[in-house]
């Protein structure tokens, strides 16, 4: 799985919309400025998110874009799959399962790739836009010690 620059921009725009979820529609110009994203590229991303029914557009002087659902109901996997495709490091999960079944010589390699895909999918499917806006890390993953915590443990 590789997240493209477009995928990263989409996630950043979604975070901006989530932070301002209770404010109604937000103009593209404001989203671009707040997220430090190129406005023209953002227009294309928001159109793609609108076509996927993740955001709504509102016309008029008070128009702009807003989330269609509560940020807590939008997993990161929805955005990444939409913009960047499958979460698997190569192909998709079904393709990997087929390779595991067909290619005995390389089965273990494909099993590793499938395990990587499954782990990434679990994290991305269980972590929402609301989670990252609120500063919570991925769900289901042990939190890593910060450098200062590691230093304190080493000293004690």
N, C-alpha and C positions, 0 to 999 in steps of 0.2 A: 504494500500500500504506500502510495506517495501522495501527499496532499500538495496540489499545485498552488501557485500564487493566487489563482482565481478562487480556489477552495478556501484559502486562508482569508482572502478579502470577504468572501461570503460569510464566513464565520464571524469575522470582525463586525461586519454590517449587522448581522443578526444580534450580536451582543449589544450594539448601540440601540437597535430597536427594542431589545428586551429591557435595557436600562430605562427606556422612556415609554415602556409599554402602556402606562396609565395616562399618557399625554395625547393619545390619538395619533393621527397621521403626522409623519415627520418628512419634511422636504428632503429630496435627494441631496441638495446642496449642504444641508445641515448634517446628514448622515456622513457624507464624504468628509466634511470638515472635522467632525467629532472623531471619526475613525481614521483620519489621515489617509483617505483612499482617493484614487483618481475618479473624478465624477463621471466621466464618460464610460469607464469600465464598470463602475458601480451601477449605472443605468442598465447595462446588459445583465449583470448578475441579479439585480432586483426583478427584472422582467422574467428571468428564468425561475426565480423563487415564486413569483406571482403565478406563472403558468403551472407550477407544481402545487399551487394552493397552500403555500407556506406563509406567504405575505399577501396582503390586500393592497390595492392602490385606491386612493381617494382623489377624485378630481376637484378642481376649483382652487380658489384662493387659499383655503385652509387644507389643501390636498397634500398628498405625499404617500408614504408607505407606512404600514403598520403590520404587526404580527397578526396572523389569522387565528392563532391559538395562544394559549398561555405559554410563556417561555418554559415552564416546568413540564410541558407536554411535547416539547420539541427536542428529541435526542440529536446529538451531534452527528450520529450515523445518517440521519435523513439528509442533512445538508451535504455531507461528504459524498454520499452515494449519488446524489443528484448532480453535483458539480464535477466530481472526479471519477465516478464509476465505482466498481466493486472494491471491497476492502481487502481482497486477497492480494498477496505480493505478486502474483502472476495469475492472469485469468480471473476466475471466480471460484467460489467454494465447490460448485458442481464439477467444474473442469478439473480441479485438484483431486476430487474424489475419483473421477474417471481415470486420471493418471495413476493414482494409487492402486486402483483395481487392475489396470492394464500393464503397467511398467514395473515388473518385479525388481529389476536391477536398480531402479531409482526410487523405489517405494518409500524408503526411509526419508529421503530428501523431500519428497512431496508431502509426507506426513508432517515434517517440520514446518513447511510452508503453510499447511492447513492449520496447524496448531498456532502459528503466529497470527494467521487470519482470524481464527476463533477468539484468541485472546484480545486482539484489537477490536473485533466486533463487539465482544462482551463489554468492554470499557466504553466504546462509543455509543452503543445502544442503551447503556445505563447511565450515561452522563448527559444532562440536558443543558440547554442554553442558560437556563436559570442557575444551574449549579456553577457554571464558570463565571457568570456575572456576579454571583454572590461569593466568589473566591473559593469555592469548594473544589477540591481536586476530583479526580476520577473516582467513581464508585467501584467498590470491589477490588481496590488495589491498596496494598499496604503503603502508607505514607512514608516517604523517605525522610531520613533525618537531614536537617539543614546543616550547613557547614559548622555553624556555631555549636549545634547540639552534638555533632560528632566530636568536636574539639573538647567539649565538657566531659563527654563519656571517656575519651582517651586519657584525660587528666585525672579522672577519679578511679 
